[in-house]
Amino acid sequence: MGHSHPKIQHHHHDFNPERDAKKLHKACKGMGTDEKVIIEILSSRSSDQRQQIKQKYKALYHKDLGEVLKGDLSGNFEQAALALLDWPWEYDAKQLRKAMKGVGTDEAVLIEILCTRTNQQIVAIKDAYQKIFDRDLESDVKNDTSGSLRKILLSVLKASRDQGVEINETLAQNDAKDLYEAGEGRWGTDELAFNDVLAKRNYMQLRATFEAYKQLTGNDIEDAIKSETSGDLKKAYLTIVSCAQDSQAYFATCLYNSMKGVGTDEETLIRILVTRAEIDLQSIKEKYHQMYNKSLAEAIQSDTSGDFKKLLVALLH
């Protein structure tokens, strides 16, 4: 699983897991913790390298590095550091479990993760979920959501999106017509067509479909979704649409929303930076700057503080 990544941003050249493990051990020993060392190592190693450090740490000290950090750190800094010690798909699995456990469900998290991941990522998340919690992700989602939201989430969980990049114009025309007839063209929305198209077509194909929809109806698909659906279903559909259109812009918007207004949604900040770090964080940064006329680093610096801030900013480099 870990070897299918494109170029890894943070691959540390002169990497020595034993040296890193020893440095971390020293940083957590005795009086006071050396946060600087923790930030330096966690932020400048790839996911794969952090796994090797964990294994080495365990071999040398017979302790779990995550447990040690948990005992030594606190708050958002601790959350972010621990997130970095998981494979991204394990972290996603844990976030999904957390979103469903206990009273009430955090639908926004379910939507943000499930509606934006590739087939390969969904499969990895399902496996991790099964391994870590000994539970089936699909059954949990089924039991924890209802109605139309449940249907679209179960559709994307099937991980059956076309993997190609080819565009079939005829299919785009037909899908656009189906979407029109299922939505604006009738009383009430028939979600079947939407779920089918949005969960199965490749992103290039979806763009062609949205283009055809606009030519056919004069409306943007987003406007149609906004006028035809509401609540979590609307959020899920719009998430898939904006990921198909420009997924970096989608994540830039999520980051912006997590920091605007009073208070910061640190969990979203951590989740996006950690899970996109080796996929497209650099492009998300560029997109953020373009959209908001401010660098993501500046935004994070003015919205967070202390070691948490230092770690997030270090992750951006």
C-alpha positions as a LaTeX table, in Angstrom:
\begin{tabular}{lrrr}
\hline
Residue & $x$ (\AA) & $y$ (\AA) & $z$ (\AA) \\
\hline
Met1 & 0.00 & 0.00 & 0.00 \\
Gly2 & 2.68 & 2.46 & 1.01 \\
His3 & 4.53 & 2.31 & $-2.26$ \\
Ser4 & 1.93 & 3.59 & $-4.65$ \\
His5 & 2.49 & 7.21 & $-3.68$ \\
Pro6 & 3.55 & 9.71 & $-6.29$ \\
Lys7 & 6.44 & 11.95 & $-5.35$ \\
Ile8 & 6.68 & 12.15 & $-1.59$ \\
Gln9 & 7.18 & 15.68 & $-0.41$ \\
His10 & 9.01 & 14.99 & 2.79 \\
His11 & 11.26 & 12.12 & 1.95 \\
His12 & 14.24 & 12.70 & 4.17 \\
His13 & 17.38 & 11.77 & 2.27 \\
Asp14 & 19.83 & 11.00 & 4.98 \\
Phe15 & 17.20 & 8.99 & 6.83 \\
Asn16 & 18.21 & 6.90 & 9.80 \\
Pro17 & 15.26 & 5.50 & 11.76 \\
Glu18 & 17.43 & 4.39 & 14.67 \\
Arg19 & 18.93 & 7.85 & 15.10 \\
Asp20 & 15.44 & 9.40 & 14.95 \\
Ala21 & 14.07 & 6.92 & 17.48 \\
Lys22 & 16.92 & 7.70 & 19.87 \\
Lys23 & 16.45 & 11.45 & 19.45 \\
Leu24 & 12.74 & 11.11 & 20.18 \\
His25 & 13.46 & 8.95 & 23.21 \\
Lys26 & 15.82 & 11.55 & 24.55 \\
Ala27 & 13.31 & 14.32 & 23.80 \\
Cys28 & 10.68 & 12.61 & 25.96 \\
Lys29 & 12.91 & 11.50 & 28.80 \\
Gly30 & 13.34 & 13.08 & 32.19 \\
Met31 & 12.17 & 16.52 & 33.15 \\
Gly32 & 10.39 & 18.46 & 30.47 \\
Thr33 & 9.89 & 17.47 & 26.88 \\
Asp34 & 11.93 & 18.76 & 23.97 \\
Glu35 & 9.08 & 19.72 & 21.65 \\
Lys36 & 11.45 & 21.20 & 19.09 \\
Val37 & 12.98 & 17.82 & 18.34 \\
Ile38 & 9.56 & 16.18 & 18.10 \\
Ile39 & 8.35 & 18.84 & 15.65 \\
Glu40 & 11.51 & 18.67 & 13.58 \\
Ile41 & 11.42 & 14.90 & 13.14 \\
Leu42 & 7.67 & 14.37 & 12.69 \\
Ser43 & 7.29 & 17.19 & 10.18 \\
Ser44 & 10.25 & 16.38 & 7.97 \\
Arg45 & 9.78 & 12.64 & 7.48 \\
Ser46 & 7.44 & 10.86 & 5.10 \\
Ser47 & 4.60 & 8.69 & 6.34 \\
Asp48 & 6.58 & 5.63 & 5.42 \\
Gln49 & 9.61 & 6.86 & 7.36 \\
Arg50 & 7.52 & 7.63 & 10.44 \\
Gln51 & 6.33 & 4.01 & 10.41 \\
Gln52 & 9.94 & 2.85 & 10.38 \\
Ile53 & 10.76 & 5.15 & 13.31 \\
Lys54 & 7.83 & 3.67 & 15.25 \\
Gln55 & 9.04 & 0.13 & 14.63 \\
Lys56 & 12.60 & 1.03 & 15.60 \\
Tyr57 & 11.38 & 2.78 & 18.76 \\
Lys58 & 9.41 & $-0.29$ & 19.76 \\
Ala59 & 12.41 & $-2.55$ & 19.15 \\
Leu60 & 14.76 & $-0.34$ & 21.16 \\
Tyr61 & 12.55 & 0.66 & 24.08 \\
His62 & 9.71 & $-1.90$ & 24.09 \\
Lys63 & 7.23 & 0.94 & 24.20 \\
Asp64 & 4.79 & 2.33 & 21.71 \\
Leu65 & 5.94 & 5.76 & 20.50 \\
Gly66 & 2.34 & 6.94 & 20.25 \\
Glu67 & 1.67 & 6.04 & 23.89 \\
Val68 & 4.86 & 7.80 & 24.98 \\
Leu69 & 3.93 & 10.99 & 23.11 \\
Lys70 & 0.40 & 10.77 & 24.47 \\
Gly71 & 1.80 & 10.81 & 27.97 \\
Asp72 & 4.08 & 13.74 & 27.23 \\
Leu73 & 2.09 & 16.07 & 25.01 \\
Ser74 & $-1.36$ & 17.56 & 25.27 \\
Gly75 & $-4.12$ & 19.33 & 23.40 \\
Asn76 & $-4.04$ & 19.98 & 19.67 \\
Phe77 & $-0.30$ & 19.50 & 19.49 \\
Glu78 & $-0.73$ & 15.98 & 20.83 \\
Gln79 & $-3.60$ & 15.30 & 18.40 \\
Ala80 & $-1.53$ & 16.43 & 15.41 \\
Ala81 & 1.59 & 14.53 & 16.48 \\
Leu82 & $-0.39$ & 11.31 & 16.98 \\
Ala83 & $-2.14$ & 11.79 & 13.64 \\
Leu84 & 1.25 & 11.87 & 11.94 \\
Leu85 & 2.17 & 8.52 & 13.46 \\
Asp86 & $-0.69$ & 6.77 & 11.64 \\
Trp87 & $-0.79$ & 5.82 & 7.99 \\
Pro88 & $-3.22$ & 8.32 & 6.39 \\
Trp89 & $-5.81$ & 5.59 & 5.79 \\
Glu90 & $-5.60$ & 4.45 & 9.43 \\
Tyr91 & $-6.08$ & 8.01 & 10.53 \\
Asp92 & $-9.12$ & 8.33 & 8.24 \\
Ala93 & $-10.53$ & 5.11 & 9.71 \\
Lys94 & $-10.11$ & 6.44 & 13.25 \\
Gln95 & $-11.73$ & 9.75 & 12.32 \\
Leu96 & $-14.71$ & 7.92 & 10.82 \\
Arg97 & $-15.10$ & 5.76 & 13.92 \\
Lys98 & $-14.93$ & 8.83 & 16.13 \\
Ala99 & $-17.55$ & 10.54 & 13.96 \\
Met100 & $-19.98$ & 7.67 & 14.56 \\
Lys101 & $-19.25$ & 6.56 & 18.10 \\
Gly102 & $-21.43$ & 7.60 & 21.00 \\
Val103 & $-24.45$ & 9.84 & 20.75 \\
Gly104 & $-25.04$ & 11.68 & 17.49 \\
Thr105 & $-23.05$ & 11.43 & 14.32 \\
Asp106 & $-20.67$ & 13.97 & 12.86 \\
Glu107 & $-21.99$ & 13.79 & 9.29 \\
Ala108 & $-19.67$ & 16.53 & 8.07 \\
Val109 & $-16.63$ & 14.33 & 8.77 \\
Leu110 & $-18.20$ & 11.30 & 7.09 \\
Ile111 & $-18.91$ & 13.41 & 4.02 \\
Glu112 & $-15.51$ & 15.09 & 3.91 \\
Ile113 & $-13.66$ & 11.77 & 4.05 \\
Leu114 & $-15.87$ & 9.38 & 2.13 \\
Cys115 & $-16.87$ & 11.71 & $-0.69$ \\
Thr116 & $-13.32$ & 12.85 & $-1.50$ \\
Arg117 & $-11.21$ & 9.68 & $-1.43$ \\
Thr118 & $-10.19$ & 7.56 & $-4.43$ \\
Asn119 & $-11.26$ & 3.90 & $-4.79$ \\
Gln120 & $-7.86$ & 2.77 & $-3.61$ \\
Gln121 & $-8.05$ & 4.99 & $-0.53$ \\
Ile122 & $-11.58$ & 3.82 & 0.29 \\
Val123 & $-10.50$ & 0.20 & 0.12 \\
Ala124 & $-7.50$ & 0.92 & 2.36 \\
Ile125 & $-9.72$ & 2.79 & 4.84 \\
Lys126 & $-12.22$ & $-0.10$ & 4.97 \\
Asp127 & $-9.40$ & $-2.57$ & 5.64 \\
Ala128 & $-7.87$ & $-0.38$ & 8.33 \\
Tyr129 & $-11.28$ & 0.09 & 9.96 \\
Gln130 & $-11.80$ & $-3.65$ & 10.08 \\
Lys131 & $-8.29$ & $-4.23$ & 11.47 \\
Ile132 & $-8.31$ & $-1.52$ & 14.12 \\
Phe133 & $-11.89$ & $-1.80$ & 15.37 \\
Asp134 & $-12.88$ & $-5.27$ & 14.25 \\
Arg135 & $-15.97$ & $-3.71$ & 12.71 \\
Asp136 & $-17.32$ & $-3.30$ & 9.22 \\
Leu137 & $-17.28$ & 0.29 & 7.99 \\
Glu138 & $-20.20$ & $-0.18$ & 5.62 \\
Ser139 & $-22.45$ & $-1.62$ & 8.34 \\
Asp140 & $-21.49$ & 1.17 & 10.73 \\
Val141 & $-22.28$ & 3.84 & 8.14 \\
Lys142 & $-25.54$ & 2.08 & 7.35 \\
Asn143 & $-26.57$ & 1.99 & 11.01 \\
Asp144 & $-25.45$ & 5.51 & 11.75 \\
Thr145 & $-26.94$ & 7.45 & 8.89 \\
Ser146 & $-30.34$ & 7.37 & 7.24 \\
Gly147 & $-32.32$ & 8.29 & 4.19 \\
Ser148 & $-30.66$ & 9.92 & 1.23 \\
Leu149 & $-27.36$ & 10.62 & 2.95 \\
Arg150 & $-27.00$ & 6.93 & 3.76 \\
Lys151 & $-27.60$ & 6.04 & 0.11 \\
Ile152 & $-24.92$ & 8.30 & $-1.32$ \\
Leu153 & $-22.38$ & 7.31 & 1.35 \\
Leu154 & $-22.98$ & 3.62 & 0.68 \\
Ser155 & $-22.62$ & 4.30 & $-3.05$ \\
Val156 & $-19.20$ & 5.90 & $-2.61$ \\
Leu157 & $-18.14$ & 3.19 & $-0.16$ \\
Lys158 & $-18.52$ & 0.64 & $-2.94$ \\
Ala159 & $-15.37$ & 2.19 & $-4.42$ \\
Ser160 & $-16.59$ & 1.53 & $-7.94$ \\
Arg161 & $-15.69$ & 4.87 & $-9.53$ \\
Asp162 & $-14.32$ & 4.51 & $-13.05$ \\
Gln163 & $-10.53$ & 4.82 & $-12.85$ \\
Gly164 & $-9.97$ & 6.17 & $-16.34$ \\
Val165 & $-9.56$ & 9.71 & $-17.59$ \\
Glu166 & $-11.36$ & 9.22 & $-20.89$ \\
Ile167 & $-14.42$ & 11.28 & $-21.65$ \\
Asn168 & $-17.42$ & 9.80 & $-23.39$ \\
Glu169 & $-19.45$ & 12.72 & $-24.77$ \\
Thr170 & $-22.59$ & 10.69 & $-25.45$ \\
Leu171 & $-22.57$ & 9.38 & $-21.90$ \\
Ala172 & $-22.09$ & 12.95 & $-20.62$ \\
Gln173 & $-25.16$ & 14.09 & $-22.60$ \\
Asn174 & $-27.23$ & 11.17 & $-21.36$ \\
Asp175 & $-26.13$ & 11.58 & $-17.74$ \\
Ala176 & $-26.87$ & 15.31 & $-17.90$ \\
Lys177 & $-30.36$ & 14.54 & $-19.18$ \\
Asp178 & $-30.88$ & 11.92 & $-16.44$ \\
Leu179 & $-29.74$ & 14.38 & $-13.78$ \\
Tyr180 & $-32.08$ & 17.03 & $-15.12$ \\
Glu181 & $-35.02$ & 14.64 & $-15.18$ \\
Ala182 & $-34.17$ & 13.37 & $-11.72$ \\
Gly183 & $-33.81$ & 16.85 & $-10.22$ \\
Glu184 & $-34.99$ & 20.15 & $-11.62$ \\
Gly185 & $-37.20$ & 18.46 & $-14.18$ \\
Arg186 & $-39.56$ & 16.91 & $-11.64$ \\
Trp187 & $-41.27$ & 17.31 & $-8.30$ \\
Gly188 & $-38.93$ & 16.11 & $-5.62$ \\
Thr189 & $-35.54$ & 14.68 & $-6.46$ \\
Asp190 & $-34.92$ & 11.14 & $-7.53$ \\
Glu191 & $-31.57$ & 10.51 & $-5.89$ \\
Leu192 & $-30.88$ & 7.28 & $-7.70$ \\
Ala193 & $-29.63$ & 8.95 & $-10.83$ \\
Phe194 & $-27.51$ & 11.39 & $-8.82$ \\
Asn195 & $-25.95$ & 8.65 & $-6.70$ \\
Asp196 & $-25.24$ & 6.55 & $-9.70$ \\
Val197 & $-23.57$ & 9.24 & $-11.75$ \\
Leu198 & $-21.74$ & 10.99 & $-8.90$ \\
Ala199 & $-20.35$ & 7.80 & $-7.37$ \\
Lys200 & $-19.36$ & 5.92 & $-10.53$ \\
Arg201 & $-18.03$ & 8.26 & $-13.18$ \\
Asn202 & $-14.42$ & 9.39 & $-13.37$ \\
Tyr203 & $-13.75$ & 13.04 & $-12.54$ \\
Met204 & $-13.01$ & 14.09 & $-16.15$ \\
Gln205 & $-16.25$ & 12.47 & $-17.23$ \\
Leu206 & $-18.14$ & 14.29 & $-14.47$ \\
Arg207 & $-16.74$ & 17.63 & $-15.64$ \\
Ala208 & $-18.01$ & 16.88 & $-19.14$ \\
Thr209 & $-21.39$ & 15.97 & $-17.65$ \\
Phe210 & $-21.61$ & 19.24 & $-15.70$ \\
Glu211 & $-20.70$ & 21.12 & $-18.87$ \\
Ala212 & $-23.43$ & 19.26 & $-20.80$ \\
Tyr213 & $-25.86$ & 19.99 & $-17.94$ \\
Lys214 & $-25.18$ & 23.68 & $-18.24$ \\
Gln215 & $-25.70$ & 23.62 & $-22.00$ \\
Leu216 & $-28.88$ & 21.64 & $-21.63$ \\
Thr217 & $-30.49$ & 23.62 & $-18.80$ \\
Gly218 & $-28.65$ & 26.93 & $-18.64$ \\
Asn219 & $-27.88$ & 26.17 & $-14.98$ \\
Asp220 & $-24.80$ & 25.11 & $-13.10$ \\
Ile221 & $-25.14$ & 21.69 & $-11.54$ \\
Glu222 & $-24.23$ & 23.27 & $-8.16$ \\
Asp223 & $-27.20$ & 25.64 & $-8.37$ \\
Ala224 & $-29.48$ & 22.77 & $-9.28$ \\
Ile225 & $-28.25$ & 20.75 & $-6.30$ \\
Lys226 & $-28.69$ & 23.73 & $-3.99$ \\
Ser227 & $-32.25$ & 24.30 & $-5.12$ \\
Glu228 & $-33.22$ & 20.61 & $-5.16$ \\
Thr229 & $-31.63$ & 19.20 & $-2.02$ \\
Ser230 & $-30.83$ & 20.37 & 1.48 \\
Gly231 & $-28.85$ & 19.53 & 4.58 \\
Asp232 & $-26.35$ & 16.69 & 4.54 \\
Leu233 & $-27.42$ & 15.32 & 1.17 \\
Lys234 & $-26.75$ & 18.70 & $-0.41$ \\
Lys235 & $-23.36$ & 18.79 & 1.33 \\
Ala236 & $-22.44$ & 15.31 & 0.07 \\
Tyr237 & $-23.42$ & 16.04 & $-3.54$ \\
Leu238 & $-21.62$ & 19.39 & $-3.55$ \\
Thr239 & $-18.51$ & 17.77 & $-2.08$ \\
Ile240 & $-18.35$ & 15.22 & $-4.89$ \\
Val241 & $-19.04$ & 17.90 & $-7.50$ \\
Ser242 & $-16.36$ & 20.24 & $-6.20$ \\
Cys243 & $-13.84$ & 17.40 & $-5.92$ \\
Ala244 & $-14.52$ & 16.49 & $-9.53$ \\
Gln245 & $-14.17$ & 20.12 & $-10.59$ \\
Asp246 & $-11.08$ & 20.95 & $-8.52$ \\
Ser247 & $-10.27$ & 18.95 & $-5.44$ \\
Gln248 & $-7.49$ & 21.30 & $-4.31$ \\
Ala249 & $-9.99$ & 24.16 & $-4.30$ \\
Tyr250 & $-12.35$ & 21.98 & $-2.26$ \\
Phe251 & $-9.72$ & 21.39 & 0.43 \\
Ala252 & $-8.55$ & 25.02 & 0.35 \\
Thr253 & $-12.15$ & 26.05 & 1.05 \\
Cys254 & $-12.42$ & 23.55 & 3.93 \\
Leu255 & $-9.22$ & 24.96 & 5.43 \\
Tyr256 & $-10.48$ & 28.51 & 5.02 \\
Asn257 & $-13.79$ & 27.65 & 6.68 \\
Ser258 & $-12.03$ & 25.92 & 9.56 \\
Met259 & $-10.30$ & 29.21 & 10.40 \\
Lys260 & $-12.78$ & 31.93 & 9.56 \\
Gly261 & $-14.91$ & 33.64 & 12.16 \\
Val262 & $-14.50$ & 33.13 & 15.87 \\
Gly263 & $-12.68$ & 30.03 & 17.00 \\
Thr264 & $-10.80$ & 27.50 & 14.94 \\
Asp265 & $-11.84$ & 23.99 & 13.97 \\
Glu266 & $-8.49$ & 22.40 & 14.78 \\
Glu267 & $-9.63$ & 18.88 & 13.98 \\
Thr268 & $-10.32$ & 19.80 & 10.37 \\
Leu269 & $-7.00$ & 21.61 & 10.12 \\
Ile270 & $-5.15$ & 18.55 & 11.39 \\
Arg271 & $-7.16$ & 16.16 & 9.26 \\
Ile272 & $-6.55$ & 17.95 & 5.99 \\
Leu273 & $-2.88$ & 18.74 & 6.53 \\
Val274 & $-2.07$ & 15.24 & 7.67 \\
Thr275 & $-4.07$ & 13.29 & 5.09 \\
Arg276 & $-3.15$ & 15.48 & 2.11 \\
Ala277 & 0.52 & 15.99 & 3.05 \\
Glu278 & 1.80 & 13.44 & 0.58 \\
Ile279 & $-0.94$ & 13.76 & $-2.00$ \\
Asp280 & $-1.52$ & 17.37 & $-2.95$ \\
Leu281 & $-0.78$ & 19.69 & $-0.05$ \\
Gln282 & 1.58 & 21.80 & $-2.14$ \\
Ser283 & $-1.14$ & 22.38 & $-4.75$ \\
Ile284 & $-3.68$ & 23.08 & $-2.00$ \\
Lys285 & $-1.32$ & 25.76 & $-0.67$ \\
Glu286 & $-1.08$ & 27.39 & $-4.10$ \\
Lys287 & $-4.83$ & 27.23 & $-4.56$ \\
Tyr288 & $-5.39$ & 28.74 & $-1.10$ \\
His289 & $-3.15$ & 31.66 & $-1.92$ \\
Gln290 & $-4.94$ & 32.21 & $-5.22$ \\
Met291 & $-8.41$ & 32.04 & $-3.70$ \\
Tyr292 & $-7.87$ & 34.03 & $-0.51$ \\
Asn293 & $-4.96$ & 36.29 & $-1.32$ \\
Lys294 & $-3.14$ & 35.12 & 1.75 \\
Ser295 & $-0.73$ & 32.26 & 2.25 \\
Leu296 & $-2.00$ & 29.21 & 4.10 \\
Ala297 & 1.00 & 29.47 & 6.44 \\
Glu298 & 0.02 & 33.04 & 7.38 \\
Ala299 & $-3.57$ & 31.99 & 7.98 \\
Ile300 & $-2.47$ & 29.12 & 10.22 \\
Gln301 & 0.00 & 31.31 & 12.07 \\
Ser302 & $-2.61$ & 33.90 & 12.90 \\
Asp303 & $-5.16$ & 31.26 & 13.91 \\
Thr304 & $-3.18$ & 28.81 & 16.02 \\
Ser305 & $-0.50$ & 29.08 & 18.65 \\
Gly306 & 2.36 & 27.38 & 20.44 \\
Asp307 & 3.81 & 24.03 & 19.44 \\
Phe308 & 0.66 & 23.16 & 17.54 \\
Lys309 & 1.25 & 26.16 & 15.30 \\
Lys310 & 4.93 & 25.29 & 14.86 \\
Leu311 & 4.14 & 21.72 & 13.85 \\
Leu312 & 1.47 & 22.70 & 11.31 \\
Val313 & 3.64 & 25.38 & 9.76 \\
Ala314 & 6.55 & 22.92 & 9.56 \\
Leu315 & 4.28 & 20.45 & 7.75 \\
Leu316 & 3.63 & 23.02 & 5.04 \\
His317 & 7.24 & 23.18 & 3.93 \\
\hline
\end{tabular}
